[in-house]
Amino acid sequence: MSGKPEETQAEAARLADYLRPTVAAHGLILEDVEIRRSADHRALHVVVDRAEGTEGVDLDTIAEVSQSVSAALDADPHDTDAPYDLEVSSFGVSRPLTEPRHWRRNLGRLVAANIAGDENITGRLTEVTDDGVVLVPQLPVKKGMKPKTGEPVRVPFDQIRRGRVEVEFNRPAGDGTEDFVDLQVDGQAEEA
């Protein structure tokens, strides 16, 4: 395979179909397969996630999945035998929120939502339903002032163009989110 973008995308789609059962055997779903090429070398990035729940994927599970994916790739009858680096990681904070389960996992966190036909909203994610989310907007204040919040806003999923988690280094105490899970860093394992 020469590495043209359309061939690389086709290979990533084929690998996603091929690897999906391997990842599912660990109780996870295959979120994405990305291939990056340089000369005759390729890097395979496999992103996995839990189907539901608020827990991320721990490092031990990432290591187990990485070994299984590596074995499956070694047994792939359509592989070209070109060398590759394999990177398996979980759905991280930098990835966009595209599925209801992504929003559920980030309940209590500060998120930014790009709304079709309306102003963007940055606010605390307080509820996720089958058809949308409830955000408590953060209102702009002067620098150095305590953040203020607006009234909760219900936003249907079909109106959300993009969503992402806003990283918070200093979440204010007493903001009502103490019971939510703190931000976790991507679990990641690499194998050559």
N, C-alpha and C positions, 0 to 999 in steps of 0.2 A: 504494500500500500504506500503510495507516494506521499501522503500527508496533505493533500488538498483539503480545504475546509469541509467541503461536502462529503468527501470520503471519510474524514475524521469523525464528522457528525454521524454518518451512517454506521461506522464501526462502534461508536459510543452507544448508539441505540441498540445495535446487535448485542453488545456486551451487557447492557442493562437487562435485556430480555433473558440472556443466558445466565446472568448472576442473580437475578431476582429470587429463584428458588433457594439458592445457597444462603442468601441473606435471610430469607423467610424462615429457614430452619433454625435460626437463632431468635425467632420471635420478633424480628425487626422488619422494616420495609426499606427497600432501596429507593433513596430519595433522588440520586443523580449519579451519573458516570460521566466524567470529563476526561478527555485525552489531550495531553499537551505533547507536541513533538518538537524535537530538535535533531536535525540530521537523521541518523538511523536509530535514535533512541526515543523512547516514549515514556511519559509519566501518566499513570492511571490514577485518577482521584475518584474514589468511591465514597459517596455520602450516604449514611444510614440514619434511620430514626426509629423511634418507638411509634407504634400505630396510635396509641392513645396514652393519656396520663400526663402528669407534670414532670416526671423524672426524665433526666437526660440519659444518655447511654454512657455507662461507666467505662473506664479504661480497660478493665479485664475483659469486658464484652467486646470492646473494639479490637483487642488483641486476638480473641477467639475468632471473630468475624474475619479479621485480616488473614489469619492462617487458612481458614476455609476458602476465602476468595482466592488466595494465592494457589491453593491446591486445585481449585476449579479452573483457574486460568492456565495452569500447567497442563490440565487435561483437555483444554479447549481444542476440538478437532479443526477449528477454522483459524487457529492462531498461526501467525507467520514466523514464530520463534525469534522475532526481534526482541532484544533486551528491553526490559521495562522496570520502572520503579513503581511500587504500589503504595498508595497512601489511602488509608481508610479513616474516615472521621465522622463525627456526629454532626447533626444540624446545629450550626453555631449561631452566636448572637449577630454575626454580620450578614447572615443569609436573610433574604426577604421573607416576610410572613405571607405565604400564598395559600395555605390550607387552613381550615378551621382548627385542626389539631395543633398547628403552629401557634395560633392565637391562644388556644387553651393552655399550652405549655408556658406561655408568657403572662398568664394572669397575675395581676399585681404589679407588673413592670410598667415603666414609662415607655410608650410607643409613639411613633409618628405614623399617621395614616394619610395617604394622598387620596382625597375624595373626589370622585367624578362630579364635575359641575358645581363644586363647592370649595370652600377654603380648606386647606390642610388642617389637621388637628394633631397636636401633640398633647398627650394626656395619659393618665393612669388607666390601664386596662382593668376594669372592675368586674366585667361579666362577659361571658361568651355563650351565645345560644346557637341553635342549629342554623339560624339565618343571619346572624350578625354579632356585633360587639357593642359594649357600652364603655365609653371613654369619659373620664372626668378631666376636661381640658385644663392645662396649665395656662394661666393668663399672664401676659407679659407684665413684668414689674421692672422698676429701676434696679440697676446693678447694686448688689449688696442687700437688697430687701428680701424678705421671706417670700417664697413663691405663693401665689394665690391660685385658687382653683375655681372653675366655673361650674355650672350645672351639668349633670351627666348628659351625654349625648349618645343616642342609639344610632348606630350606623350599620345598615345591611351589608352583607358581604358583596353583593352585586354592585355596590357603589364604591367599594374600596379598590382603587387601582393598584396601590402598593402599600405595604406596611413594613415597618422595621422597628427593632428594639433600639431605644436610646440608652446608651451606656450611662449609668449613674455612678459616680464615685462617692458622692455624699448624699445619700437618700436621707431626707429629713426624718428625724425621730418623731413618732407620734402621728405619722401620716396615714395610719390605718392599714398599712401593708406589712406589718411585722410578721404576720403569719404566712406570708408568701415566700416561696423559695428564692434565695439570693441568686444573683447572676453566677452562672458557671461558665468556665472556659471550655472550649471544644475539647472533647476527648479525642486523642489522635494516636495512631501507631503507624509506623512505617516499616516496610519490608522491601528488600532488594531482590 
